[in-house]
Amino acid sequence: MSISPGTLYVVATPIGNLDDFSLRARRILSTVDFIAAEDTRHSSILLKAFDITGKERISLHEHNEAEHSQRIVARLLAGETGALISDAGTPLVSDPGFRLVRAVQAENLALSPIPGASAVTAALSVAGMATDRFAFEGFLPARATARRKRLAALAEEARTLVFYEAPHRLVALLSDCVELFGGDREAALARELTKIHESIRRAPLEKILHRLTSGEEPARGECVVLIAGAPERASGYSTEPLLKALLAEGLSPSVSAGIARRLSRQPHRRLYRRALELSRELRQGE
């Protein structure tokens, strides 16, 4: 199949193992007039490995995407063909390219996906969790307050949750997840997928966190964190009236939170904090 003039090909590249680079992707990159890449130095290693030479490479990252997209569109309008790749995996999945694709669409130019590796789907395929519905959250905010706020909003999400995380923030993320989701929530940690030191660990959140903090599991490499969705009976279940009733009967915040935890399957720490707040309000109202 020949390539079409004026088309932008969105090409997936390997996330680690070079053998995952499809024949079609290699043929497209060998044929197009130019290649837009997140990091041209990184892409040159891949292209050299497959003897794809003499191709003009255009840098396209979050700081220059708006400007360079217009230049790329102008070249496509002139009848050239181009390809978009990211450092690893499928472009636009937590990587630049959204603005470029929209700019190409705005000019009614052709777009063609060349599918391949993706860390999201690779991790889901071996996590042993529900995959009929999942929510990909990409990288959470680096700042603790913003990260915890986002996680709190996801605490009762019924779909399997998928996150990317940098190794130096992995323990902080999992610590927040234990507190907000509960330590017994099923989870999986996939590191260095398709690479030499590939590791897939499935266990309750608290156990995965312990393995990292104890040094049993190294916090290194590219990480995908998967967390099972909240149990269905917890979705939409309000513990507020129950906590108030238990506290009004004279039970302690700890005991009240424990009862609410067993009935709702919601995280004990969050219930306990709320029970403490309600207990103080009850005392102030006396």
MARNUVO-73842 format. One record per residue (C-alpha): residue in one letter; y, z, x. Coordinates in steps of 0.25 Angstrom, whole numbers, padded with zeros to 4 digits, always signed. Layout:
! residues N
{residuo->A	north->Y	up->Z	east->X};
...
***
This chain:
! residues 286
{residuo->M	north->+0000	up->+0000	east->+0000};
{residuo->S	north->+0013	up->-0004	east->+0006};
{residuo->I	north->+0026	up->+0005	east->+0005};
{residuo->S	north->+0037	up->+0001	east->-0004};
{residuo->P	north->+0052	up->-0001	east->+0001};
{residuo->G	north->+0062	up->+0009	east->-0003};
{residuo->T	north->+0051	up->+0020	east->-0005};
{residuo->L	north->+0051	up->+0034	east->+0000};
{residuo->Y	north->+0037	up->+0040	east->+0003};
{residuo->V	north->+0036	up->+0055	east->+0002};
{residuo->V	north->+0024	up->+0057	east->+0012};
{residuo->A	north->+0016	up->+0070	east->+0013};
{residuo->T	north->+0012	up->+0074	east->+0027};
{residuo->P	north->+0001	up->+0084	east->+0033};
{residuo->I	north->+0004	up->+0098	east->+0032};
{residuo->G	north->-0004	up->+0101	east->+0044};
{residuo->N	north->-0016	up->+0092	east->+0047};
{residuo->L	north->-0012	up->+0078	east->+0050};
{residuo->D	north->-0025	up->+0073	east->+0044};
{residuo->D	north->-0019	up->+0075	east->+0031};
{residuo->F	north->-0009	up->+0064	east->+0033};
{residuo->S	north->-0013	up->+0053	east->+0023};
{residuo->L	north->-0015	up->+0039	east->+0027};
{residuo->R	north->-0005	up->+0035	east->+0016};
{residuo->A	north->+0006	up->+0044	east->+0022};
{residuo->R	north->+0004	up->+0039	east->+0036};
{residuo->R	north->+0005	up->+0024	east->+0031};
{residuo->I	north->+0017	up->+0027	east->+0023};
{residuo->L	north->+0024	up->+0034	east->+0035};
{residuo->S	north->+0020	up->+0023	east->+0044};
{residuo->T	north->+0026	up->+0012	east->+0035};
{residuo->V	north->+0039	up->+0018	east->+0030};
{residuo->D	north->+0053	up->+0015	east->+0036};
{residuo->F	north->+0057	up->+0030	east->+0038};
{residuo->I	north->+0051	up->+0044	east->+0037};
{residuo->A	north->+0060	up->+0056	east->+0032};
{residuo->A	north->+0054	up->+0069	east->+0037};
{residuo->E	north->+0058	up->+0083	east->+0036};
{residuo->D	north->+0057	up->+0085	east->+0051};
{residuo->T	north->+0056	up->+0072	east->+0059};
{residuo->R	north->+0051	up->+0079	east->+0071};
{residuo->H	north->+0040	up->+0085	east->+0064};
{residuo->S	north->+0037	up->+0072	east->+0057};
{residuo->S	north->+0036	up->+0064	east->+0070};
{residuo->I	north->+0024	up->+0072	east->+0074};
{residuo->L	north->+0017	up->+0068	east->+0061};
{residuo->L	north->+0021	up->+0053	east->+0062};
{residuo->K	north->+0017	up->+0053	east->+0077};
{residuo->A	north->+0003	up->+0059	east->+0074};
{residuo->F	north->+0001	up->+0047	east->+0065};
{residuo->D	north->+0007	up->+0036	east->+0074};
{residuo->I	north->+0019	up->+0034	east->+0063};
{residuo->T	north->+0029	up->+0029	east->+0073};
{residuo->G	north->+0043	up->+0022	east->+0072};
{residuo->K	north->+0047	up->+0028	east->+0059};
{residuo->E	north->+0061	up->+0033	east->+0057};
{residuo->R	north->+0061	up->+0048	east->+0053};
{residuo->I	north->+0072	up->+0054	east->+0045};
{residuo->S	north->+0074	up->+0069	east->+0044};
{residuo->L	north->+0075	up->+0074	east->+0030};
{residuo->H	north->+0076	up->+0089	east->+0028};
{residuo->E	north->+0083	up->+0099	east->+0019};
{residuo->H	north->+0096	up->+0098	east->+0027};
{residuo->N	north->+0098	up->+0083	east->+0027};
{residuo->E	north->+0089	up->+0078	east->+0015};
{residuo->A	north->+0101	up->+0075	east->+0006};
{residuo->E	north->+0108	up->+0066	east->+0017};
{residuo->H	north->+0096	up->+0059	east->+0022};
{residuo->S	north->+0090	up->+0056	east->+0008};
{residuo->Q	north->+0101	up->+0047	east->+0005};
{residuo->R	north->+0099	up->+0039	east->+0018};
{residuo->I	north->+0084	up->+0038	east->+0015};
{residuo->V	north->+0087	up->+0033	east->+0001};
{residuo->A	north->+0096	up->+0023	east->+0007};
{residuo->R	north->+0085	up->+0017	east->+0016};
{residuo->L	north->+0075	up->+0017	east->+0004};
{residuo->L	north->+0085	up->+0009	east->-0004};
{residuo->A	north->+0086	up->-0001	east->+0007};
{residuo->G	north->+0071	up->-0003	east->+0006};
{residuo->E	north->+0065	up->+0006	east->+0017};
{residuo->T	north->+0054	up->+0015	east->+0015};
{residuo->G	north->+0053	up->+0030	east->+0019};
{residuo->A	north->+0044	up->+0042	east->+0019};
{residuo->L	north->+0047	up->+0057	east->+0017};
{residuo->I	north->+0039	up->+0067	east->+0024};
{residuo->S	north->+0040	up->+0082	east->+0026};
{residuo->D	north->+0036	up->+0090	east->+0038};
{residuo->A	north->+0022	up->+0093	east->+0032};
{residuo->G	north->+0016	up->+0090	east->+0018};
{residuo->T	north->+0022	up->+0084	east->+0006};
{residuo->P	north->+0037	up->+0081	east->+0006};
{residuo->L	north->+0046	up->+0089	east->-0004};
{residuo->V	north->+0036	up->+0100	east->-0005};
{residuo->S	north->+0045	up->+0111	east->+0001};
{residuo->D	north->+0051	up->+0100	east->+0010};
{residuo->P	north->+0063	up->+0091	east->+0010};
{residuo->G	north->+0063	up->+0078	east->+0002};
{residuo->F	north->+0067	up->+0081	east->-0012};
{residuo->R	north->+0081	up->+0076	east->-0011};
{residuo->L	north->+0076	up->+0063	east->-0004};
{residuo->V	north->+0066	up->+0060	east->-0015};
{residuo->R	north->+0077	up->+0062	east->-0026};
{residuo->A	north->+0086	up->+0053	east->-0019};
{residuo->V	north->+0075	up->+0042	east->-0018};
{residuo->Q	north->+0073	up->+0044	east->-0033};
{residuo->A	north->+0087	up->+0043	east->-0036};
{residuo->E	north->+0087	up->+0029	east->-0030};
{residuo->N	north->+0075	up->+0025	east->-0038};
{residuo->L	north->+0068	up->+0023	east->-0025};
{residuo->A	north->+0053	up->+0024	east->-0023};
{residuo->L	north->+0046	up->+0037	east->-0019};
{residuo->S	north->+0031	up->+0038	east->-0015};
{residuo->P	north->+0023	up->+0051	east->-0012};
{residuo->I	north->+0013	up->+0050	east->-0001};
{residuo->P	north->+0005	up->+0063	east->-0004};
{residuo->G	north->-0002	up->+0072	east->+0006};
{residuo->A	north->-0003	up->+0086	east->+0011};
{residuo->S	north->+0005	up->+0098	east->+0004};
{residuo->A	north->+0004	up->+0112	east->+0008};
{residuo->V	north->+0005	up->+0116	east->-0006};
{residuo->T	north->-0007	up->+0109	east->-0012};
{residuo->A	north->-0015	up->+0111	east->+0001};
{residuo->A	north->-0013	up->+0126	east->-0001};
{residuo->L	north->-0016	up->+0126	east->-0016};
{residuo->S	north->-0029	up->+0119	east->-0014};
{residuo->V	north->-0035	up->+0130	east->-0006};
{residuo->A	north->-0028	up->+0142	east->-0012};
{residuo->G	north->-0038	up->+0145	east->-0023};
{residuo->M	north->-0027	up->+0146	east->-0033};
{residuo->A	north->-0023	up->+0139	east->-0046};
{residuo->T	north->-0017	up->+0126	east->-0043};
{residuo->D	north->-0016	up->+0120	east->-0057};
{residuo->R	north->-0002	up->+0126	east->-0057};
{residuo->F	north->+0006	up->+0131	east->-0045};
{residuo->A	north->+0020	up->+0133	east->-0041};
{residuo->F	north->+0025	up->+0129	east->-0027};
{residuo->E	north->+0037	up->+0137	east->-0022};
{residuo->G	north->+0038	up->+0132	east->-0008};
{residuo->F	north->+0046	up->+0141	east->+0001};
{residuo->L	north->+0052	up->+0153	east->-0005};
{residuo->P	north->+0065	up->+0158	east->-0001};
{residuo->A	north->+0065	up->+0165	east->+0013};
{residuo->R	north->+0074	up->+0176	east->+0009};
{residuo->A	north->+0066	up->+0188	east->+0003};
{residuo->T	north->+0075	up->+0190	east->-0009};
{residuo->A	north->+0074	up->+0176	east->-0014};
{residuo->R	north->+0060	up->+0175	east->-0010};
{residuo->R	north->+0056	up->+0187	east->-0018};
{residuo->K	north->+0065	up->+0182	east->-0030};
{residuo->R	north->+0057	up->+0169	east->-0031};
{residuo->L	north->+0043	up->+0176	east->-0029};
{residuo->A	north->+0047	up->+0186	east->-0041};
{residuo->A	north->+0050	up->+0174	east->-0050};
{residuo->L	north->+0036	up->+0168	east->-0047};
{residuo->A	north->+0028	up->+0182	east->-0048};
{residuo->E	north->+0023	up->+0178	east->-0062};
{residuo->E	north->+0021	up->+0163	east->-0059};
{residuo->A	north->+0007	up->+0159	east->-0064};
{residuo->R	north->+0006	up->+0147	east->-0055};
{residuo->T	north->+0000	up->+0147	east->-0041};
{residuo->L	north->+0012	up->+0149	east->-0031};
{residuo->V	north->+0014	up->+0141	east->-0018};
{residuo->F	north->+0024	up->+0145	east->-0007};
{residuo->Y	north->+0027	up->+0140	east->+0006};
{residuo->E	north->+0031	up->+0150	east->+0016};
{residuo->A	north->+0035	up->+0151	east->+0031};
{residuo->P	north->+0025	up->+0160	east->+0039};
{residuo->H	north->+0037	up->+0170	east->+0043};
{residuo->R	north->+0040	up->+0173	east->+0028};
{residuo->L	north->+0025	up->+0173	east->+0023};
{residuo->V	north->+0024	up->+0188	east->+0024};
{residuo->A	north->+0037	up->+0190	east->+0016};
{residuo->L	north->+0033	up->+0180	east->+0006};
{residuo->L	north->+0019	up->+0187	east->+0003};
{residuo->S	north->+0025	up->+0201	east->+0003};
{residuo->D	north->+0034	up->+0197	east->-0008};
{residuo->C	north->+0023	up->+0190	east->-0015};
{residuo->V	north->+0014	up->+0202	east->-0015};
{residuo->E	north->+0026	up->+0211	east->-0020};
{residuo->L	north->+0030	up->+0201	east->-0031};
{residuo->F	north->+0016	up->+0195	east->-0035};
{residuo->G	north->+0007	up->+0206	east->-0032};
{residuo->G	north->-0002	up->+0208	east->-0019};
{residuo->D	north->-0015	up->+0204	east->-0027};
{residuo->R	north->-0009	up->+0190	east->-0031};
{residuo->E	north->-0018	up->+0179	east->-0026};
{residuo->A	north->-0012	up->+0171	east->-0015};
{residuo->A	north->-0015	up->+0161	east->-0004};
{residuo->L	north->-0009	up->+0159	east->+0010};
{residuo->A	north->-0011	up->+0145	east->+0016};
{residuo->R	north->-0006	up->+0143	east->+0030};
{residuo->E	north->-0006	up->+0131	east->+0039};
{residuo->L	north->-0013	up->+0122	east->+0029};
{residuo->T	north->-0021	up->+0110	east->+0036};
{residuo->K	north->-0018	up->+0115	east->+0050};
{residuo->I	north->-0026	up->+0122	east->+0060};
{residuo->H	north->-0023	up->+0136	east->+0056};
{residuo->E	north->-0024	up->+0134	east->+0041};
{residuo->S	north->-0026	up->+0146	east->+0033};
{residuo->I	north->-0028	up->+0149	east->+0018};
{residuo->R	north->-0029	up->+0163	east->+0013};
{residuo->R	north->-0031	up->+0167	east->-0001};
{residuo->A	north->-0029	up->+0182	east->-0005};
{residuo->P	north->-0020	up->+0191	east->-0013};
{residuo->L	north->-0006	up->+0191	east->-0009};
{residuo->E	north->-0007	up->+0205	east->-0003};
{residuo->K	north->-0019	up->+0201	east->+0006};
{residuo->I	north->-0012	up->+0189	east->+0011};
{residuo->L	north->+0000	up->+0197	east->+0015};
{residuo->H	north->-0008	up->+0207	east->+0022};
{residuo->R	north->-0015	up->+0197	east->+0030};
{residuo->L	north->-0002	up->+0192	east->+0035};
{residuo->T	north->+0005	up->+0205	east->+0038};
{residuo->S	north->-0008	up->+0211	east->+0045};
{residuo->G	north->-0009	up->+0198	east->+0054};
{residuo->E	north->-0022	up->+0194	east->+0048};
{residuo->E	north->-0016	up->+0181	east->+0043};
{residuo->P	north->-0005	up->+0175	east->+0052};
{residuo->A	north->+0008	up->+0171	east->+0045};
{residuo->R	north->+0010	up->+0158	east->+0052};
{residuo->G	north->+0010	up->+0143	east->+0048};
{residuo->E	north->+0014	up->+0136	east->+0036};
{residuo->C	north->+0011	up->+0144	east->+0024};
{residuo->V	north->+0008	up->+0142	east->+0009};
{residuo->V	north->+0007	up->+0154	east->+0000};
{residuo->L	north->+0000	up->+0153	east->-0013};
{residuo->I	north->+0000	up->+0164	east->-0024};
{residuo->A	north->-0008	up->+0164	east->-0037};
{residuo->G	north->+0000	up->+0163	east->-0050};
{residuo->A	north->+0003	up->+0176	east->-0058};
{residuo->P	north->-0009	up->+0180	east->-0067};
{residuo->E	north->-0006	up->+0174	east->-0081};
{residuo->R	north->-0005	up->+0187	east->-0088};
{residuo->A	north->+0006	up->+0191	east->-0079};
{residuo->S	north->+0014	up->+0179	east->-0083};
{residuo->G	north->+0025	up->+0183	east->-0093};
{residuo->Y	north->+0020	up->+0197	east->-0094};
{residuo->S	north->+0031	up->+0207	east->-0094};
{residuo->T	north->+0028	up->+0221	east->-0088};
{residuo->E	north->+0042	up->+0227	east->-0091};
{residuo->P	north->+0038	up->+0233	east->-0104};
{residuo->L	north->+0025	up->+0239	east->-0099};
{residuo->L	north->+0032	up->+0245	east->-0087};
{residuo->K	north->+0042	up->+0251	east->-0095};
{residuo->A	north->+0032	up->+0257	east->-0105};
{residuo->L	north->+0023	up->+0263	east->-0094};
{residuo->L	north->+0035	up->+0269	east->-0087};
{residuo->A	north->+0040	up->+0275	east->-0100};
{residuo->E	north->+0026	up->+0282	east->-0101};
{residuo->G	north->+0029	up->+0289	east->-0088};
{residuo->L	north->+0021	up->+0280	east->-0079};
{residuo->S	north->+0026	up->+0278	east->-0065};
{residuo->P	north->+0031	up->+0265	east->-0060};
{residuo->S	north->+0019	up->+0263	east->-0051};
{residuo->V	north->+0009	up->+0266	east->-0062};
{residuo->S	north->+0017	up->+0257	east->-0072};
{residuo->A	north->+0018	up->+0246	east->-0062};
{residuo->G	north->+0003	up->+0247	east->-0060};
{residuo->I	north->-0001	up->+0246	east->-0075};
{residuo->A	north->+0009	up->+0234	east->-0077};
{residuo->R	north->+0002	up->+0227	east->-0064};
{residuo->R	north->-0012	up->+0228	east->-0070};
{residuo->L	north->-0007	up->+0222	east->-0084};
{residuo->S	north->+0002	up->+0212	east->-0079};
{residuo->R	north->-0003	up->+0208	east->-0065};
{residuo->Q	north->+0011	up->+0208	east->-0060};
{residuo->P	north->+0014	up->+0213	east->-0046};
{residuo->H	north->+0014	up->+0228	east->-0045};
{residuo->R	north->+0026	up->+0229	east->-0035};
{residuo->R	north->+0035	up->+0222	east->-0044};
{residuo->L	north->+0030	up->+0230	east->-0057};
{residuo->Y	north->+0032	up->+0243	east->-0049};
{residuo->R	north->+0046	up->+0239	east->-0045};
{residuo->R	north->+0049	up->+0236	east->-0059};
{residuo->A	north->+0043	up->+0249	east->-0064};
{residuo->L	north->+0051	up->+0257	east->-0054};
{residuo->E	north->+0064	up->+0250	east->-0060};
{residuo->L	north->+0060	up->+0253	east->-0074};
{residuo->S	north->+0056	up->+0267	east->-0071};
{residuo->R	north->+0070	up->+0269	east->-0065};
{residuo->E	north->+0077	up->+0263	east->-0078};
{residuo->L	north->+0068	up->+0272	east->-0087};
{residuo->R	north->+0073	up->+0284	east->-0079};
{residuo->Q	north->+0088	up->+0280	east->-0079};
{residuo->G	north->+0086	up->+0278	east->-0094};
{residuo->E	north->+0081	up->+0292	east->-0097};
***
